[in-house]
């Protein structure tokens, strides 16, 4: 059985995450020092080092927590009647996740131009696509499913990154409509009709 983390530890980590993100709105990640994070979080350096070895581990843990949250939501995606329905449902989940965490993504991707968050999004989505394909694929074309997956996932991730950079340029509803038009009805022939 997995041991539950102490509520104080959860609160401290959350406070440190929020402090890092607040600093990342105005400074590059490289400019931020552990002392800056501690000052904003109102904790001493020893408390910081009780939880993280350095600011890189703090950012990495924050990203891993986001990835775990996204992966859990994606695992609950039961829309696999067709490849397009699955993709559109997955994309909707992805955009909801980004919208719910826009402060985090904006600080990491938009302000700091840090690729760790976009890599995490791509990895989480590709993992979900590959797992879905393992369960449902009936290959009927000559294109490897891995190539098709990377092609469509990369496109979706780049649309997400543009949404993070300019969140008010298009609504999520508009983006979903555009992607629905762009994604073909029969990507993989996942299920025989």
C-alpha positions, -999 to +999 in steps of 0.1 A: +000+000+000+013+034-009+020+056+021+001+089+022+021+120+023+018+142+054-005+172+049+022+196+061+046+183+034+019+186+007+013+223+018+050+231+019+056+216-016+026+235-030+039+267-014+073+262-030+057+254-064+036+285-063+066+306-052+087+293-081+059+300-106+055+335-092+091+342-097+091+327-132+066+353-143+092+380-140+125+362-142+141+334-162+144+301-144+182+304-146+181+337-127+161+324-098+180+313-067+168+289-040+170+318-016+145+338-038+120+308-037+124+305+001+118+343+005+086+342-015+074+310+002+084+323+037+103+291+045+140+287+054+165+271+031+168+240+053+130+234+048+135+237+010+164+212+011+143+188+032+121+183+001+143+191-029+180+190-037+179+221-059+155+243-079+158+219-109+143+190-088+116+214-077+107+222-113+110+186-123+087+174-095+061+201-104+062+188-140+059+152-129+029+161-107+012+178-138+020+147-159+005+124-133-026+145-132-029+146-170-022+108-174-049+100-148-074+120-168-063+104-201-066+069-187-103+076-180-109+085-216-132+057-228-141+073-262-126+047-285-155+040-309-134+055-336-099+069-339-113+104-345-136+102-315-108+090-293-084+118-306-111+145-301-119+133-266-082+132-258-076+167-271-105+180-251-091+165-220-057+180-228-071+215-234-091+213-202-060+203-183-040+232-198-068+257-191-070+245-155-032+249-151-027+279-174-008+298-147+018+270-145+021+264-183+023+301-190+051+306-165+071+277-177+065+278-215+055+314-224+076+334-200+106+311-197+105+293-230+114+261-211+108+229-231+103+206-202+066+212-200+060+208-237+081+176-237+060+163-208+027+170-227+040+153-258+052+123-238+020+119-218-002+121-250+021+098-270+020+072-241-018+074-240-021+070-278+003+040-279-016+024-250-049+029-268-035+015-300-022-016-282-057-023-269-076-015-301-055-014-332-064-034-363-037-023-388-051-019-423-026+004-440+011+004-448+020+034-425+034+024-391+010+035-364+040+050-345+046+075-375+009+084-376+008+089-339+039+111-338+025+132-367-009+139-352+004+143-316+031+167-326+005+188-345-018+188-315+010+197-291+021+226-313-015+239-313-015+236-275+017+256-273+003+283-295-028+284-272-005+288-242+015+316-259-017+334-270-046+322-249-071+347-261-064+344-299-088+315-302-112+299-277-108+262-269-142+256-286-128+272-319-096+252-316-115+219-311-137+227-341-106+234-363-089+202-351-121+182-357-120+194-393-082+187-397-082+152-382-094+126-407-123+103-398-102+071-402-068+077-388-058+041-379-089+021-387-090+013-350-123-005-350-139-023-378-173-009-388 
